Amino acid sequence: MSYADRLFLETCRDILDHGTWDTGLEVRPRWADGTPAHTVKRFGVVHRYDLREEFPILTVRRQYLKTAVDELLWIWQKKSNRVADLRGRIWDAWAGEDGTIGKAYGYQLGVKHRYPDGEFDQVDRVLRDLKYNPASRRMVTSLFNHHDLSEMALAPCAWSVTFNVSGNTLNAVLNQRSQDMLTANGWNVMQYAVLLHMFAQVSGLEAGELVHVIADAHIYDRHVPMVEALLQREPYPAPAFHLDPTVDDFYAFTPESVSLEGYRAHPMEEPIPVAI
């Protein structure tokens, strides 16, 4: 069993057995038929993944690493909010008439600020500090800008990353305000594991721990039977992760820079109802 599977399944079981339902509350998300999308949740879930041990990808349901990396690079490398810049169609439902998701996600990372040593956006500030000031405890990125929330199609879920160097090891804390366990947990974990690997490689460091802090870890009501089915599956061992070792510039990575060796997974159940 992969470690990612173990944490995922244990957390889902805990949510279903001990979680709190919001059925008595007014909720924002709706199913396609207009029905309120209620959830059962646990507050303050913390998962730790040691990337030196294995790559955290689920095997109880197939994950598509290159598609996830494409979205990751759309946000962190292209710093884009235009859905046309993304290969997949996962953001189409949130796009406005201008074809963007507003001042959200990649837009926030691309905003430049003046520092004593020059003008940088959030990504370039971290990359510079990793190279020239790795002892810094200020390598923090944030997508949750209160001044721009009213102009975002969706307030960022995975909203903050703190990078920290210990010796020659790069670690990170990912803060997430809200997590749909069935559709997003495995997706976000493998994305930010890849980001940590990428930042470490271009900075001459080793990828270490990814700590994932989830404020509201939830399962939607119509997802419960699917999650129960996943809990009955026998996971496979974790695959080996490979990142193109010739790339030394973060902006040169592509989805083709990553690959998995020996990845076995159960098929993804279709279709999964999506709450908007």
C-alpha positions in Angstrom: 0.0 0.0 0.0 1.3 3.4 -0.9 1.6 5.9 2.0 -0.6 8.4 0.1 -3.3 5.7 -0.1 -3.0 5.0 3.6 -3.5 8.6 4.6 -6.3 9.1 2.1 -8.3 6.0 3.1 -7.8 6.6 6.9 -9.0 10.2 6.5 -12.0 9.3 4.5 -13.0 6.6 7.0 -12.6 9.1 9.8 -14.7 11.7 8.0 -17.5 9.3 7.4 -17.4 7.8 10.9 -16.8 10.9 13.0 -17.4 13.9 10.7 -19.9 16.7 11.1 -22.7 17.2 8.5 -23.8 20.6 7.3 -27.2 19.5 6.2 -28.8 22.0 8.6 -27.0 24.9 7.1 -27.4 27.0 3.9 -24.5 26.1 1.6 -23.1 27.8 -1.6 -22.3 24.7 -3.8 -25.1 23.2 -5.9 -25.4 20.1 -8.0 -26.3 20.3 -11.7 -29.9 19.9 -10.8 -29.9 22.8 -8.4 -29.9 20.7 -5.3 -27.7 22.0 -2.4 -24.4 20.0 -2.2 -24.0 19.2 1.4 -20.9 17.7 3.0 -19.6 15.8 6.0 -16.3 17.1 7.2 -13.4 17.0 9.6 -11.6 20.2 10.7 -7.8 20.6 10.8 -6.5 17.6 9.0 -2.7 17.5 8.7 -0.8 15.0 6.5 3.0 14.7 6.1 4.7 13.2 3.1 8.4 12.5 2.9 9.3 12.8 -0.8 12.6 11.0 -0.1 10.6 7.9 0.7 8.1 7.8 -2.1 6.0 9.9 -4.4 2.5 10.5 -3.0 0.1 9.4 -5.7 -3.1 7.4 -5.1 -3.5 4.0 -6.5 -7.1 3.3 -5.3 -8.2 5.5 -8.1 -6.2 6.4 -11.2 -4.5 9.8 -11.2 -3.3 11.6 -14.3 0.0 13.2 -13.3 0.8 15.1 -16.5 -2.7 16.7 -16.6 -2.2 17.7 -12.9 1.2 19.1 -13.7 -0.2 21.1 -16.6 -2.6 22.9 -14.3 0.2 23.4 -11.7 2.4 25.0 -14.4 -0.5 27.1 -15.6 -0.7 28.6 -12.2 2.9 28.7 -11.0 4.9 29.0 -14.2 2.6 30.8 -16.7 0.9 32.7 -13.8 -2.2 32.7 -16.0 -5.9 33.1 -15.3 -6.9 32.4 -18.9 -8.6 29.1 -19.3 -7.4 28.9 -23.0 -3.8 28.6 -21.7 -4.7 25.3 -20.0 -4.7 22.1 -21.9 -7.7 20.6 -19.9 -11.1 22.0 -19.6 -11.3 21.7 -15.8 -11.7 25.5 -15.3 -14.2 26.2 -18.1 -17.2 26.3 -15.8 -15.5 29.2 -13.8 -14.5 31.3 -16.8 -16.1 34.7 -17.4 -17.0 36.4 -20.6 -13.3 37.5 -21.0 -12.1 33.9 -20.8 -10.4 34.3 -17.5 -11.2 33.2 -13.9 -10.6 36.8 -12.7 -7.8 37.9 -10.3 -7.4 34.3 -9.1 -4.7 31.7 -8.8 -2.0 32.4 -11.4 -2.9 36.1 -11.6 -1.9 36.5 -8.0 1.5 34.8 -8.4 2.3 37.1 -11.3 1.8 40.4 -9.5 5.1 42.1 -9.0 6.3 43.9 -5.8 9.2 46.1 -5.1 11.9 44.8 -2.8 15.2 46.3 -1.7 17.0 44.0 -4.2 14.6 44.5 -7.1 11.1 43.9 -8.4 9.8 40.3 -8.2 6.6 38.4 -8.3 5.9 35.8 -5.6 7.4 32.8 -7.5 10.6 34.6 -8.5 11.0 36.0 -5.0 11.0 32.4 -3.6 13.3 31.1 -6.3 15.8 33.9 -5.7 15.8 33.4 -1.9 16.3 29.7 -2.4 19.4 30.4 -4.3 20.8 33.4 -2.4 19.2 33.4 1.0 18.1 29.8 1.8 18.1 30.5 5.6 15.2 32.9 5.1 12.0 32.1 7.0 10.0 34.5 4.7 9.7 32.3 1.7 5.9 32.4 1.6 3.4 32.6 -1.2 -0.3 33.5 -0.8 -3.1 33.5 -3.3 -5.7 34.8 -0.8 -5.6 38.5 -1.4 -8.6 40.0 0.3 -8.5 43.1 -1.9 -9.2 41.0 -5.0 -11.6 38.3 -3.6 -14.6 40.1 -5.1 -12.9 39.8 -8.6 -12.1 36.1 -8.3 -14.4 33.5 -9.9 -13.5 31.2 -7.0 -11.6 31.9 -3.8 -8.4 29.8 -3.9 -8.7 26.5 -2.1 -5.0 25.6 -1.9 -4.0 29.2 -1.1 -0.6 29.3 0.7 2.8 27.6 0.5 5.7 28.2 3.0 9.1 27.0 1.8 11.8 26.1 4.3 15.3 24.9 3.9 16.9 22.6 6.5 20.6 21.8 5.5 20.4 20.7 1.9 16.7 19.8 2.1 13.8 21.8 0.8 10.5 21.3 2.7 7.1 23.0 2.3 3.8 23.5 4.1 0.7 23.7 1.8 -2.3 25.4 3.5 -5.7 24.6 2.1 -8.9 26.2 3.3 -11.2 23.6 1.7 -10.7 20.2 0.2 -13.1 17.9 -1.7 -11.5 14.6 -0.7 -12.8 12.5 -3.6 -11.9 14.7 -6.5 -9.1 17.0 -5.2 -7.1 15.4 -2.4 -4.9 13.1 -4.6 -4.7 15.8 -7.3 -3.4 18.6 -5.0 -1.0 16.4 -3.1 0.8 15.1 -6.3 0.8 18.7 -7.8 2.6 20.2 -4.8 4.9 17.2 -4.4 6.0 17.9 -8.0 6.4 21.6 -7.3 8.6 20.8 -4.4 10.7 18.5 -6.5 11.0 21.2 -9.2 11.9 24.0 -6.9 14.5 21.8 -5.1 16.1 20.6 -8.3 16.6 24.1 -9.8 17.9 25.3 -6.4 20.5 22.5 -6.0 18.5 21.1 -3.1 16.9 17.8 -2.2 13.1 17.5 -1.9 12.1 16.6 1.6 8.8 16.9 3.4 5.5 18.2 2.1 3.1 19.0 5.0 -0.5 19.4 3.9 -2.8 21.3 6.3 -6.5 21.1 5.4 -8.9 23.4 7.3 -12.1 21.8 6.0 -11.6 18.2 4.7 -15.0 17.1 3.4 -16.9 14.5 1.4 -20.0 15.6 -0.6 -23.2 13.8 0.0 -23.4 12.3 -3.5 -19.8 11.2 -3.3 -20.3 9.0 -0.2 -21.1 5.8 -2.0 -18.1 6.2 -4.3 -15.8 6.8 -1.3 -17.2 3.8 0.5 -16.4 1.7 -2.7 -12.8 3.1 -2.6 -12.4 2.0 1.0 -13.0 -1.6 -0.1 -10.2 -1.5 -2.7 -6.7 -3.0 -2.2 -4.1 -0.3 -2.9 -1.0 -1.0 -4.9 2.6 0.0 -4.0 3.8 3.6 -4.9 5.5 4.1 -8.2 8.9 5.6 -8.8 8.8 9.3 -9.7 11.2 10.8 -12.3 11.9 14.5 -13.0 14.0 15.4 -16.0 17.5 16.0 -14.4 18.7 18.2 -17.3 16.3 21.0 -16.4 17.9 23.7 -14.2 15.4 26.5 -14.9 11.9 26.3 -13.4 10.4 28.0 -16.4 11.8 25.2 -18.7 9.7 22.5 -17.1 6.8 21.0 -19.0 4.3 18.3 -18.2 6.7 16.0 -20.2 9.4 16.6 -17.6 7.7 14.2 -15.2 7.1 10.5 -15.4 6.2 7.5 -13.3 7.7 4.0 -13.4 5.6 1.1 -12.3 2.3 3.0 -11.7 -0.6 0.6 -11.1 -4.0 1.9 -10.1 -7.6 1.0 -10.0 -9.7 2.7 -12.7 -11.3 6.0 -12.0 -15.0 5.7 -11.4 -17.2 7.6 -13.9 -19.0 9.9 -13.9 -18.3 11.8 -10.7 -20.9 14.4 -9.9 -19.4 17.9 -9.6 -20.7 20.5 -7.2 -20.3 24.1 -8.5 
